[in-house]
Amino acid sequence: MQEATGESVDLAYVDGGYTGKRPAQAAAVHGIALEVVRLPDAKRGFVLLPRRWVVERSFAWFARFRRLAWDYERLPETLAGLHLVAFTIVLLKRAADLAISA
């Protein structure tokens, strides 16, 4: 991950499966701190986990683009480019909505 992002990742939010010394040591080798997002001890019914909604929301935004629903592409670079275009469209729309409401 650090190689792909130019050493810019400092913190990673992970679920309970990444607790313990081994994942923390593996992340520390690359200069990444892990923060485990856990369920509260007194869980009853639906509980919204902190930071989990960011990922889920992003997946929901991508689900609106039909071309990304199935992997038809032969090259992984093409699929990555389509994700970039889709996310650019989402961000531009959100920026336009913020500009209009401000």
Secondary structure by P-SEA (a helix, b strand, c coil): ccccccccccbbbbccccccaaaaaaaaaabbbbbbbbccccccccccccaaaaaaaaaaaaaacccccccccccaaaaaaaaaaaaaaaaaaaaaaaaaac
